[in-house]
Amino acid sequence: MGALAAASCAQAQSGDSGEQIGPFAVTAHGTFDEGWAIALEPGTGTVFVTERPGTAKFLRADGTVGAVTGMPQVAYGGQGGLGDFAFAPDYETSRSVYLSWAEEGEERTRGAAVGRGTLACDETSCAVEGLEVIWRQAPKVTGAGHYSHKLAFSPDGQYLYVSSGDRQKGDPAQDTSNNLGSVVRLQLDGRPAFGNPFTGVANASNDIWSYGHRNLLGLQFDAEGRLWDLEHGPRGGDEINLVQMGHNYGWPVVSNGINYNGDDIPDHATHPEFDSPAISWNPVIGPGDFLFYRGELFPEWKGQALIAALSVQALVRVRIEGEDGIEMERIDFGKRLRDIAEAADGSLWVIEDGKGGRLLHLTPRG
């Protein structure tokens, strides 16, 4: 793990406490190399963090930091690298975990992949064993952006949903013969789920659940069992969407932002055939990831979306009313925030973006 890990371990054991941000008492637990995703192990609460260059680490409650081996070879660069980490719905008996990452293809192409393996840990280390690819973005294309590859399990534990970005190509998001720019619904072994909207449709990808998406860096179920995404727009147009079976969310035909070159894109309101976002931002917030808060430490936030935001360097809080979202607050952290997770006790974990980003534990301010 080298010097970075040694420094992380020392910091984690002591806990860099005393900082206060908004309503939070903040304790830092080490620094990470482009931390991208946080996952909390069921039962133990051990924190697992993926790092985009292709490594992963864990932090135990006693402050021990260790390496997670068995990571896949990743296509690192641009927005590519190691992505999400998720524990299977039956993890406590199966020990199954899921990873996502960007992988190389032929002739300088790349695409997202999802794999499943088994997590084995001892006192000092953890390993993902038997990792096998169960799903891939298709087709692989050139470029190194908009992989998305966020993972979410259905509340009944029967299905795996994966966000598949448009890979900065735009038009494929409206073409259901590929799975770019979509949310896919899979069985837990990676096969397309029965009853997907394009099953049996000629020349259509039978893993697609919804399409017309751009770059989805959040995918979460709320307490009512509804699936939502958190999506990057172009210049403006970051959005939260209620993700529904077979629905088309309009990208690149519509957006509440504009193209990077300044060219206009019609707003959602001009094309009612596409689903409009629950809330959108212009200027952008730069979403990293989000969750729906379920705990008791911040009871007034229950059911609300908490967004780790990059561009505005804040935790953005959104109340959901029906199918609409209303921004309630921005808590300024002064650092780009990449991911957020909720612990069993209702406390929060966030990780700062980039090299040397800190892993922060947030509890109520005393």
Secondary structure, DSSP 8 states (H G I E B T S, - for coil): -HHHHHHHHHHHHH-EEEEEETTEEEEEEEEEESEEEEEE-TTT--EEEEETTTEEEEE-TTS-EEEEE-------BTTBSEEEEEE-TTHHHH-EEEEEEEEE-GGG-EEEEEEEEEEEE-SS-EEEEEEEEEEE-SS-BSSS---EEEEEE-TTS-EEEEEE--TT--GGGG-TTS-TTEEEEEETTSSB-TT-TTTT-TT--TTEEEE---EEEEEEE-TTS-EEEEEE-SBS-EEEEE--TT-B--TTT--SSB-TTS-----GGG-TTS---SEEESS---EEEEEE---SSSGGGTT-EEEEESTT-EEEEEEEETTEEEEEEEEE-SS-EEEEEE-TTS-EEEEE-SEEEEEEEEEE--
